Amino acid sequence: MEKTLKLLIKGMVCNRCIYVLSEEFAKLGLEVSEISLGEVILKETGKKIEEQVIRAMLKKNGFELLYSKNQKIINLIKNIVEKGIQEQLDTAEPVKFSTLISNELHKDYDSLSFLFSTSEGYTLEKFIISKKIEKVKELLVYTDQSMTEITSSLGYNNPAHLSNQLKKYTGFTSSYYKQIRRDKMNIVQNQFRKNNSS
């Protein structure tokens, strides 16, 4: 699932505004996923998004950034989920995400879950699973951990259940990602041999 950041913008009243802002965001090196009157969705590509820089650019062009309270909460939830998954991997201790999110934001989990699903168009549970699956792919390709080890470190009880989720969300099995790892290793080894023989 692609990571995005939604910005609400005051002053976008015509199609020319869309064109101008598309150009301005590109100048900042930010990739626009979707843009419509009053709303811009940026792809989170790993480049740091400086809110002050965006505000200054918008002001220069006669616009204003409106950061809705709900969107702030959504972004906080996403950050908490990602930190929780990393915490699971670092400590090998299971994380109960409903409790973690509720405690961090001091709000009832059911209301936060409802806010998330109505805003994002998919459930918070699906988001958590998709983030775990992203991590599974990363671990399969870049480490030598087995599915059993990954299952344990991500708080699953059954490797088969995690394997099924991986297939459901990506269309591929763990063997596919392990093959990518082997292919990468072969390329590195061949390059190493080539460099040493020359």
N, C-alpha and C positions, 0 to 999 in steps of 0.2 A: 504494500500500500504506500502510495506516494505521500511524503510529508509535505504539508502545505501550511501557510500562514494567511489567514483572512484579514484584510484591512478594510475598514469602513471609512469612506472618504466623502467629506462635505464639499459641495460646489461642482460636482460632476453633473452637468446639465445637458450635454450634447455629445454627439459622436466624435466631434473634434477633441473633446476632453479625453476620450478613450485613446485616441491616436497620440495625443500629447503625452499622456501618462505612460503609455506603452514605450514610447521613445525614451522618456526620462528614467524609467526603471531600468531599461536596457543600458543606459549610460552609467548607472550605478552598479552594473554587473549583476542585477537581480533578474531572475527568470520569471516571467508572468505566466501562470498556468491558465487563469481565466480573468477576464476583465469585463465589467458591465457598469452602467451608471450607478455610482455610489459604492462600488465594491471592486476590490482587486484581490485576487488570490495568488500569492507568490509560492513558487516551488522552493522548498528548503533544500538547497544543494550542498550545504556544508559551509557556504560562505556566511560569515557573520552578518546578520541584519541589524544595522544600527538605527534604532527608532529616531534618534535626533537628526540623523542625516536625511531620513525619509521625510520627517516633519519639515525640515528646512527646504527640501526640494519641492514639497507640496505647497508650502507658503509662497515660494518664489513664483509658482505658476498659478497662484490664486485659489488653492485648495486647502483643505484642513483635514487632519487625521482624526477620525472619531473611533476611539477604541471602546467598543461596547463592553460592559461589565461581564456579560455572558461569555463573550469571546475570550476575555482574559481568563475566566474560570476554565474554559475548554482547554486553553493552552497550558494552564497549570496542571490540569488532570493528565494531559499527554506527557508532560515532563515528569510527573510523579510516577506514572506507569513505567517510563523508560528507566528512571532511577531504581524503581522497585525490581525490575528485571535484572539490572546490573548487580543490585544488592544480592539477589538470589544466586547469581553466578559467583560472586565474590565470597559469599559466606556459606553457600550450600544449605542455607536455611530457607524453608518455604515462606513465601510472602502471601498473606491474605489481602488481595488488592482492594476489596471493598472496605476493609478496616483501615488500611493504609491511606487510601484516598479520603475517606471520611475524617480520619484523625488529622491529616495534614491540612484539610480545608475547613475543619470544624463545621461540617454540614452533613445532613442525612444522606447516606449513599444513594438511596432510591431516587431522591430528588436530583442529585448530581447525575445519576445514570440517565434519568428522563431528559434533563437539560442537554446532555451530551448527544443522545440519539436524535432528539428533535432538531438540534443544531447541525449535526454532521451527516445525518441521513443513514447512519448505521449504529449498532449498539456499542456500548462501552466494552461489553464482553468480547465482541468481535475485534475491536481495536486492540485489546490486550492480547488476544490470541494471535492477531496478525503481527504484533511487535515481537512476540515470542518466536513466531515462525521465521521472522527476519533474522533473529539471533541464531536460530537453529541452522539456517542456511550459512550464515557467517562462520559458525563453529565447524560445520562440516567441510567447508571449503578451505578455511585458514588454519584449522588445528587438526590433530590426529585423534580427537575424541570420538568415541563410538556413540551410537544412538542411545545405548544404555546409560552411558555417562552423562550425556546431554539431558536425557530424560530426568535423571536424578537431580542434576544441578538446576533445572528449570521448574522443579516442584511437581513433575508428573509422576504418577505411580506406575504407568504402563508404557513401555517403549512402542507397543503396537498402536496405542491410542495417539501418541505423538506422531508416529509415522503416518497414520491416517489423516491427521490434521495437516501435516506437511503436504501430502498429496492433494488434499482438498483445496488448500489455499494457493498452492503453486502449480499444481498439475504434474509435479515431478516427485520421484521417490528419493530417499536418502542416498541410494546408489548413484543417482545422477549427479548429485553434488559432490559425492566422494570421487567420482570419475573426473570432475572438474579439478579437484585437488590433485589427483594423480597426473593429469595433463599438465597442470601448472608446474608440478615438481619435475616432470620429465623435461619441460622446456628449460627450466633453470639448470638442471643437471647437464643437458646437452650443450647449453651455452657455456657452462663452466668447463666442460671437456674441450669445447672448441677453443676457448680462450687459453687453456693450458697447453693445447697442442700447437698453437700458432706461435 
